């Protein structure tokens, strides 16, 4: 496959791995932000190739994982309403709320549909004028532009039976939370390549400066990840702490300007509750007042949401890189992808799911 | 009450008899004249064979002259949306699925039965097309459909058409083939490219926003298997990696045989179009369904011969050695990645879901 195979090349991998081994003199803890990166690291066994001094810890960048339980429960309540067609990305259907998930809502008669793009949900609204169509607009900066576009399109087409349940979150505030914590272990960041493809990396220099930490924009294929790790280790060994781009074929400093314009037009910053972490000020987006007609939370006024998390799940500490899945007493025992206790096990990009799927062998040996 | 209902349905109050030739109505499942008409016009022209033509509620078959003492039996209910997809349809799927399941024991499939559940409103032309496709697949496999049944359910109570097929065959004496017989030292072969069926059906649903040239691999594998087993009776395992794909099926075998199976990522045959579609959707082709592929596990010293035989057969042209069986870690499947690292290849937890970003 062109433009993919080149970045999985085993010869080039060897060269990069050798260089990382030569450069590394001290132990370092590096966090990859994005769940897609965690998934790729374990899928390709990148961690097995690194010197023992380098420890990779896994960040909070899985949108399915961090969507607050309250919003998941609201989604379940709206999806169960008789006149609603509830549309969602596929990943979200298995996320457990306080008692059930969207699959069980569907089994009980709720109309829940998987869509591949938020714009498909707008089409469903157009085709079903007698129904209320709700799209679960979750995600980081990556999904934001397409989610915003669905609202713009619905408004332009005069569609009134479409609304979005917004759970947009942003990366930089989460980095502040992780780095500002007294228990922080992270010494270098691999920034999430696709988030930066939209936003650029102009937001990161103040963070690198404040916490004296290297931040390297990194992609998802093995070569991209190894390059990001190499650049980070080089900085750590030199004592440098700047923002560098190791994903230049996709990311520019300014990012995708039209996408940022759409984001600003539709959304405004707000505080967001992150599942497992808690409230992070200014860490998300909500619809601007002029798009209030498309806000599912206002339209359906779901109240009486009483959330209840599993008392043993440690996904919050996992999302901040403080603990790894095998340190959880429930991992692989009470908590499996079939019966997940917390969101890090349920999403394919969640750290626990990735450990369970690719690396369980190491755990049991 | 029920009499009144049947009166309005069959329509004797109507001055002229109604003929329903374009779509299935409840009367086609009544067991009466309309059912007979449906059988005569739709099924008989395609499924005609001596056992069926006798017109009994059973098929009276001649036992083959063989010293075989074992019968292999398998049943499968087929549901698929859409009913017709690139490379096949529910009819071909129903015939091939059961022929293949019987053949995976090393048996020579002898006959099939077919049970149809039709939804009121189903187009009779579509039904004819599917029945014709079943007949073609049955002829290709050389396995006749000797008994059948038709029921009709009200509109909304089925997805157009469901087909159950049951098949049986005689297992030649001396064969010992099954998922529990993989042994350390065995080689693992796959008869061709993986993931074609699952991606073909998914794209045929039309909601991906892109089209591909991928066609389903649905095919009868009994002749290919017969060719291998005739030359190499010491084959240990034959299994078709259908639902759950290659990874799930290998896990079943590793658990049944209590062995480790390690496969090489680089050697697994995948069409570029399937790889690309999976990449875009966040699917792993190792978990995508196949309907015309077989995993062959046999002693390493027979692997080359088996590959030569497979590659000469229709549906075996791309046969490849993909891995080996080891003693430990027991009941686990491992994947050696193209980077030389090793990771667990687990079973799929639930439905494969497209990822978010």
Interface residues (C-beta under 8 A of the other chain):
Chain A: X1 X4 X8 X10 X13 X36 X42 X43 X44 X45 X46 X48 X49 X63 X64 X89 X90 X91 X92 X93 X94 X114 X115 X116 X117 X120 X138 X139 X140 X142 X143 X194 X222 X336 X337 X338 X347 X348 X349 X356 X357 X358 X359 X360 X361 X364 X365
Chain B: X207 X208 X209 X272 X275 X276 X279 X281 X282 X329 X332 X334 X337 X338 X339 X340 X341 X342 X343 X344 X346 X349 X350 X353 X354 X355 X356 X357
